[in-house]
Amino acid sequence: MKYILAILLNIFYAFCYEVSAPSLFVLPFTAVLLCIIYYYAVKENSKAGALLELLCFTLPFAWRSIYGTSFSSLSISWFYLVGLILFIYLIFSKKITLVRLSQRKALLIQCIVFLMGWGMIPLIKSYNFSAGLTEYIMYAFFYVILFASILNEGSLTQENKHIVLKSFTYVTLYCAIAISIQYILSRFGINILKYEMFGSHNVRYAYAYMFEDMSSASIILVSGAMLCLVYGKRIFKFPYLIMTMIIIGTALSSTRTGIVAFGFVAALYILFSRNSKHKFIKVLFLFIFAYLVFSLYSLIRPMESVSTIVTYDNGRFDLIINSIMLFLKYPIFGTGFDSSIFIELTGAPTVGHTYILTVLTMTGIVYTIVFILFLVISLGTARIKRNNEEIWVIFLAFVGSCFIPNLMGARFLVILFSIIFLSTVKEVKLAK
């Protein structure tokens, strides 16, 4: 029932995207529907798990205001409000054990405090303070949710975690289907929801449902596909069917980032993961699958050849050079959280499209080192808990982030990292 209601909620916001609905109706209707979804979710999940599911269900319209309008009118979304409720619940949870902080937890919390404090410097330096504040709040949201999650480590059982991951994957499946519908309608001259046109000679249309950035949306989608691959029938009844539908929807968006990242990481997982069985068959399937997907790309994205789908630079190499030169000019405190200054200082047509370089140029070397340290320790937490599947999904996200300007802006990382911190240690069956 919760999945049906979640789909109805997303369809409602898609309607609001195209047709302005009365704000006095949108706000209470969404609130009531979310409460009903939570009611059904908490029947089979913990309270923290149910709230994480709500984060999953509100992710597709996380770039729309609570009134169903664009962020330009009001920069408060239901995704942020649900996250605030999750934070309050975790902070006041009886499971918090401040006196028993391990060295790892203490270091993570110290990193968060430092990043929040030091981040004030690039915030003050922001070219446009309002835009910089929006960016800072986005990072702060990530940090405070994870801070509360660290203090509630072990609140999610493995069963609870699987339910959340299933909901996340079903959301990506729904979005992939929505993008497929966008593409089909466009063949009849009907363009709806978020889309952009690129090029003047070989015109290409890119589709992203209600996500703000096309490439970031593709990473979100293939993260669901990766969950199908690494968990298989442990969570899903038809994992490869779901994975195929998600990949097709991602390909029809006409963006390359998610597909290329998935192909690379999926191949590594199949070849090197201990959990991957029947490697030869999976590798063969992956090659056939890759050929079919890239053949599909040749139909929807004008290119000289299939190989150029992977190799076409699209000016990103010049942006990398510009990012490095800009960092060398402002190495300690960066240029500020507002990334638009990149265009002003470099004369480039767009901002840098390599996420870690974006962080480096905006915040400087000190902030970036601590940020990377925090991420590494976080993934080490997943390794300690034997939850290696999530590591592969997050690794996929960071591979994809090499080709986008802002992975944090994709929002979904807070869900995956919260799952890592809140989940219990996976039990390993010993061989008899």
C-alpha positions, 0 to 999 in steps of 0.5 A, spaced: 500 500 500 505 504 501 508 504 494 502 505 491 501 511 495 508 513 494 507 513 486 500 517 487 504 522 491 509 523 486 504 523 480 501 529 484 507 533 484 508 531 477 502 534 475 503 540 480 510 541 476 506 542 469 499 545 472 499 550 478 495 547 484 493 551 489 498 552 495 493 551 500 491 544 498 498 542 496 501 543 503 495 539 507 494 534 502 502 532 501 502 532 509 496 527 510 499 523 504 506 522 508 503 521 514 498 515 511 505 512 508 509 512 514 503 509 518 503 503 513 511 503 513 512 503 520 508 496 520 514 493 517 519 497 519 522 501 525 521 508 526 527 510 523 527 506 517 520 508 516 522 515 516 528 513 511 523 510 506 519 517 506 526 520 504 526 515 499 519 517 496 520 524 497 527 524 493 524 525 486 521 532 488 526 534 492 527 540 488 520 542 488 517 546 494 512 544 499 507 548 495 509 544 489 512 550 486 519 551 484 525 552 489 525 559 486 519 561 490 521 557 496 527 553 498 524 548 502 522 541 500 518 535 503 525 532 503 528 537 507 522 537 512 522 529 513 530 529 514 528 534 519 523 530 523 528 524 522 534 528 525 529 530 531 527 523 532 534 520 532 537 526 537 531 525 542 532 517 541 533 513 548 538 509 544 543 515 544 549 513 548 554 519 548 558 516 554 560 510 550 563 513 543 568 509 540 574 512 537 571 511 530 565 515 532 569 520 536 573 522 530 567 522 525 563 527 530 570 531 530 570 531 522 563 533 522 564 539 527 570 541 523 566 541 517 560 545 519 565 550 523 570 551 517 565 551 512 563 558 515 569 561 511 567 559 504 560 561 506 562 568 508 567 568 501 561 566 497 560 571 491 553 570 492 551 570 499 544 567 498 547 562 493 552 560 498 548 559 504 543 554 500 549 550 498 552 550 505 545 548 508 545 542 503 552 540 506 549 542 513 543 537 512 548 532 510 552 532 516 547 533 522 543 527 519 549 523 519 551 526 526 544 523 529 545 517 525 552 516 528 549 517 535 544 511 534 548 506 531 545 499 530 538 502 530 536 499 524 536 491 523 538 488 517 531 486 515 529 494 516 535 496 512 533 491 506 526 494 506 529 501 506 533 499 500 528 496 497 524 502 497 529 506 494 530 501 488 523 502 487 523 509 487 529 509 482 525 504 478 518 508 478 523 514 476 526 510 470 519 508 468 517 516 468 523 518 464 521 512 459 514 515 458 517 522 457 521 520 451 515 516 448 511 522 449 517 526 446 516 522 439 509 525 438 511 532 440 509 532 447 515 534 452 513 535 459 516 535 466 524 536 466 527 536 459 533 540 456 535 541 448 542 541 447 546 542 440 544 546 434 545 541 428 545 534 431 539 536 437 539 532 443 533 532 448 535 530 455 530 528 460 530 528 468 523 527 470 523 532 476 530 532 478 534 538 477 540 535 474 540 530 468 547 527 470 546 527 477 539 524 476 542 518 472 547 516 478 541 516 482 537 511 477 543 507 476 544 506 484 538 502 484 540 498 479 547 497 482 543 495 489 539 489 484 546 487 482 549 486 489 543 484 493 539 480 488 534 475 490 536 477 497 531 483 497 528 483 490 524 477 487 526 479 480 532 483 481 535 483 473 528 485 470 528 491 475 535 492 473 534 492 466 528 497 466 532 502 470 538 502 465 533 502 459 530 508 463 537 511 464 539 510 457 533 514 454 534 520 459 540 520 453 545 522 459 552 518 459 554 519 466 550 514 470 550 508 464 558 509 464 559 509 471 554 503 472 558 499 466 565 500 470 563 499 477 558 493 475 564 489 471 569 490 477 564 488 482 562 481 478 570 480 477 572 482 484 567 481 489 567 475 493 559 475 493 559 475 486 557 468 483 557 465 476 562 470 474 563 468 467 555 468 465 555 475 469 561 478 465 558 475 458 551 478 460 554 484 462 557 485 455 551 483 451 547 488 455 552 494 454 552 492 447 544 493 447 544 499 451 550 503 447 546 501 441 540 504 444 544 510 445 546 511 438 539 512 436 537 517 441 543 521 442 547 523 435 554 521 435 559 519 430 560 512 433 558 508 439 565 508 442 564 516 442 558 515 447 564 513 452 570 517 449 567 524 447 570 529 452 564 535 451 569 540 454 570 537 461 578 536 460 578 544 459 574 545 465 578 540 469 584 544 468 580 551 469 579 548 476 586 546 478 588 553 476 583 556 480 584 552 486 592 554 485 590 561 486 585 560 492 588 554 495 586 555 503 579 557 503 577 556 496 573 561 492 566 560 496 560 556 496 557 559 490 560 555 484 557 560 479 564 564 481 567 559 477 565 562 471 566 569 473 573 567 474 575 562 469 571 565 463 568 558 462 561 556 459 559 552 465 562 550 472 567 545 473 564 538 472 568 534 477 565 533 483 571 533 488 575 538 484 568 543 485 569 541 493 576 543 492 575 550 488 569 552 493 572 550 500 580 549 499 585 544 501 583 543 508 576 543 508 577 538 502 582 533 506 577 533 512 571 531 507 575 526 504 577 523 511 570 523 513 567 519 507 573 514 508 572 513 515 564 512 513 566 507 508 570 503 513 564 503 518 560 499 512 566 495 512 567 493 519 559 492 519 560 487 513 555 491 509 560 491 503 554 492 498 553 499 500 560 500 499 559 498 492 553 503 491 557 509 494 563 507 490 558 507 483 556 514 486 563 517 486 565 514 480 559 518 476 561 524 480 567 525 476 563 527 471 558 532 474 559 538 478 555 537 485 554 530 487 551 532 494 546 536 490 543 529 488 541 529 495 541 521 495 547 520 499 544 522 506 540 516 505 545 511 503 550 514 509 545 514 514 543 506 512 550 505 514 551 508 520 544 506 523 544 499 521 547 493 525 553 488 524 551 483 519 551 476 521 556 471 518 554 464 518 561 460 519 562 454 515 561 447 519 
